């Protein structure tokens, strides 16, 4: 017991020396604790901090290797190892450790301010490294007679992935995956000859919506508890009015109590190749997002369909991100996207945002495949276990 207390006292002396800007004394104290047999993660980290203070980067890295062998996700050790390589001029190695740190901590603000500040510093170092690497690549390509401004869009995108300026998102449906589909985020509007006609009905749709907006009972929370399914109780929008919906069609059934208010809206949608699966689709709704609300990153259930948005009430600073592509809603400007790629939405304004949402078949599916998918999904729904 006395030895333990002595070691604790030595440790306190070492930490005091570090705070007072005396890394040499701190190193002597901490290394004496190692010599006494106490070689746990915290001791090795303290040794690394002292050695780093003395600019003995090789010895620092050895101590950090001991920490990371015991705790591979130690945030302070990853940051310090990146700092060691940066101090020695090896920016690529430094960036690799900063990257490992940043991937572990997607939300620095949950940490104490002094820790969050260090994480943001690592992010900034990564951004500088990425720009430096991009500048080098662009100059090299140009020197070789392959200027980047003459390259295809997908080659340019491949460089973004290589330099980790963007992430590579893939389809991740939560229920049903149809193979060999292109992992597009947003689709080119030219692929949908019905879109402009629908957009031309925006004023009519807005007028019908405005007539019922003073009836809040028509909207219900989009994320709600169901007694026969598990619920993520930590979901910030569970049973929340901040994200609510009014369904004209739901699970393939027309809601006559609501649909009767929207004859022009339904007429405008009559030319759209709606997803059609008895018991599941069509799906048509108005999605209402309250001021300041954020729909966290998530993915949809099926990649056999696409989701369409027609913005109806859109104040400024309202966004949808699908994969790497973040876009701002504009009233009357529709788009089509793949909701099985990670996406999120937020309303940064102080006004309500309302978007008309519906689903369509994936255009890549043949008519025969659509019939098979519809039949398959119905068979899943009829299975009682």
N, C-alpha and C positions, 0 to 999 in steps of 0.2 A: 504493500500500500504506500509506503514512504517513497519508493522509487517512482510509482505512478504520480504521486503528488509533485515530486521533484521534476519529472518530465513535463508535467503540466506547467510548472513554474517557469521552466526553461522555454517552453513554447510561448508563454505570455511575454517573456523577455524578448524573444525573437520577433513577435508581432509588433511589440513596442518599437523595436529597432527599425523595422520596416516602415512604420508610420513616421518615424523621425528621420527617414532618409539615410539610414545606415545599413545598407544591404550586406556589407561585409560581416558585421556582428550578427545580423539575422541569420546569415548562411551558417556561421559557426554554431549558433544555437540549434538550428534545425538539423544540421548534419550530425550533431552530437546525439540528438534524439534518434536519428536513424541508426547510429552506431550502437545505441543502447537496445536496439531490437524492435523499436516501434516503427514499422514501415508501412503503415496504412496509407490510404489514398490521400487523406488530408495532410499528413506529414510530407509526403512527396510533393504535393502541390505547394506547400509552404517553402520547401527547398527550391522548387522551380522559380517561385516568385523572387526569392532572394538572389538566386543565380542570375536571373534575368535583370535584376536591378544592378548587378555588377557587369552586365553586358557579356557574360560568359554564355553565349548562345548554344554552343555545343553541349555544355554540361546541363543547360536548361532543358534542351530537347531530351536528353537522357532521363531527366527527372519526370518530364511530361509523358514520356513513353511508359514509365512505371504507373503514372496516374491513369492513362488511357487503357493500359492492359487490365486494370482493375475496374475502370468505369469508362467504357468507350464513348459515352454520351456526356462526359463532363464538360459543361459549357465553358468554364473558365480555362480548362486545359486546352480545348480546341482553339479558343481565341488566342491564348498565349503562344501556342505552337505556331499559329499563323503569324503572329507578331515576330517570332524568332526568325522565321524564313524571310519576312519582309525586311527585317533589319540587316539580313545577310544578302539582300538583293535578289532573292529567288521569289519573284512575284507570283509565278505560276503555282509553286508549292504553297505559298501563303494563301492564295485564292482558294485552293482546294480545301484547306482547313476552315477558312471563313465560310465557304459554301456549306461544308458539313454542319457548321454551327447554325447558319441561317435556316437550313432545312429542318433542323430540330426545333427552331423557335419561330414559327410563322407569325406570332403576335407578340412582339417584344414588350408591348405596353402592359402585359400581365405581370412583368417583373418589376422589382424596385427600380426607381429612376436611374440609379447609378449603374445597374446591370443593363437596363434597356439602352442606355447611352452607348455602352460598349458594343451591344449587338447592332445598333444602327451604324456604328463606326465600321463594323465588319461589312455591313451592306454597302456602305459607300466605297469601301476598298474594292469590293467585288465589281461595282459599277465602273470604277476607274480601270480595273483590270480588263473588263469586257470591252470597254471603248478602246483601250490600247491594243488589245488583240484584234479587234475589228479593223482598226486603222492599219495594222500590219498586214492583215489578210487582204484588205482592199488594195493596198499599195503593191503587194506581191502579185495579185491577179492582174493588175494593170500592167506591171512590168513584163508579165508573161504573155501579154496580148489578149487578156480575158477581162476587160473592164467590167466591173459589177453592174454598171448601168445598162449593159447589153445582155445581161443574164436573164433567164426565165424567172418568173415569180417563185416557182417552187425551189429553184436553186438558191435564191436569196433567202427563202424560208429555211432551207437546210443549214445555212450559215448561222441564222438566229438560234437554231437548235444546238449547233456545234459550240457556239460561244455562250450558250445558256442565257442568252438575252430573253428567250421565251421558253416555255415548257412545251413538251410534246403531249398533247391530250389525246386520249383514245376513247372510243365508245365504251361506256360502262353501264349498260342497262341493268336495273335492279331485278328484273324478272325474266325477260325474254330477249335472247340475242339471235339475230338473223345474220349468218356469216357473209363475208365478202362484200360488205357495204363500204363506200368511201367515207372516211371519218371527217366529213366536212363539218365546220362549225355553223356558219351562216351560208345559205344557198344563194346563188346568183338569181336575182329577181327575174331575169330574162327567161328563166326556166319555167315560169308560171304565167301563162297567158291570161289567166283570170284575175291576176293581182291588181292591175290598173283599174279594172271595172269595179272591183270591190272598193278600192280606195276612193273612187268617184262618189261612193255612197256615204262617205264619212259624215257629211253634214246631216243627212237623214238619220243616220245611226245615232249621232250626238244628240239630235233633237228628241229622239225616243228615249235615250238614256236620261237626259235632263228631266224629262217628265216624271221619272220615278225615283230620281236621286234623293228626294225628300222622304222616301220610304225606306229607312235603314233596315227594316226587318226583312227586306228582300235579299239583303246580303248576309252571309254567314261566314265564320272563320274558315279559311281555306284548309288549314291544318287543324284537325279536330280528333278527339279521342273516339275510338271505336272499341266497343267492349270485347269483340272477338279477335282482336289483333294487338300485338305488342305496340306500345307507344313510347317514343323518345320523350320522356318528361323534361329533358334538358333543352328541348327545342324552344327557342326564344319566342316563336310565333304560334306555339300550340294554343289553340282556343283563343287566339288573339284577334281583335278587330283591326289590328294594324295591317293584316293581310286578309282580305275577305273576298268572297266571290258570289256572283249571282249567275246561276246556271239556267240557260235556255234549253240546252240538252245536257243530260247527264246519264252516263252509263247506257247510252243508246236509247234513252227515253226522253221524249219531249216534255218539258215542264210547262203545261198549258197555262198555269196561273201566272207565269212570268212571260212566256212566249207571246201571249195575247197582246202584250204591250209593245212588241217589237216586230210588226209585220214587215216593215221596210228592211230591217236588219236581216231577217230570215230570207226575204226575197233576194237581197244582195248576196247572201251565202249560197243560194240555190245553184249557182254555177261553179261552186268549188268542189273538187273531188275529195269530199270528206272521207275520213277513215270510217268504215262501216263494219262494226263487229257487234252483233246482237248481244245485249247485256253489258257492253263496254263503250261503244261508240256508235254514232257521233258524240262529240263533246264540244259544246259551245258555251262560253261563259264570259262575263265581264269580271276582270280582276282589278280589285281596288287596293292600292298601296297608300297607306297613310303618310303624312309628312314625317320625314326622318327615318322611315322604316327601312330595314335591310333584310332581304331574303338571303340567307347564308348559302354558300356553295353546296350544290346537290346535283344529282343526276336523275333522269326519268326512268320509267319502267321498261319501255319497249323501243327497240331501234327499227321496228317495222313501220314507224310513223314519223312525221315531222310536226313541229309545233309552229303555228302561225300567230303573229301579233298584228293587230291594227290599232295603233294608239288613237284614243278618242279624246281624253282629257289629259293633257301633258304639260305641266309647268316645266320650268327649266331644271337642269341638274337631275334628271332622271335617267338611269343607265341600266343596261343589261350587258353582262359579260358572259360570253360563251367561249370556253377555252382561253385563247390568248386575245380574242377580239372583243373589245368593249365598245359599245355603241350607245349613243344617246337617242331616246325616243323622240320622234317628231310627229306631231299630229297629222294623221292621214297618210303616213308613210309606213306601209307594211313591210314585214320581213318574215322569212321562213328559216328556222334553225333546228338543229339536232339537239334535243334536250337530254340525250344520253351522254353527251359530253358535259363535263362539269360546268355549271353556270350559276350565276348569282345576279341579284338585282337590288337596286337601292333607289330611294327617293330622297335626294338631298335638298329638296325644296321645303317650303312651309305650306304647300298646298297638296291636295289629293291628286293622285295619278290613277287613271282608269284606262285599261287596255282590253280590247276584244280579243279573246284567245279561242282558237279551235285547232283541231288536229286533222292532218291529211295523210293519205298513204305515202310511203316513200316512193318517189317516182321511179326508182331503180327496180321495184318489184313488178313483175309481170302480172297480168290479170289473173292468171292461173295461180301464181304464188300468193296473191292477195286472198283468193278463195281458200287456199290451204291454211294460211295464217289465221284467217277468221274462224275456220272450222276447228283448228288446233286450240285457239284461245277459248272457244266455247266449250270444248271438251275438258279443258283444265278447270273452267268454272263449274262444270257439272260434276266434277270429281268430289265425292264426299269424304274420302279417306276410309 
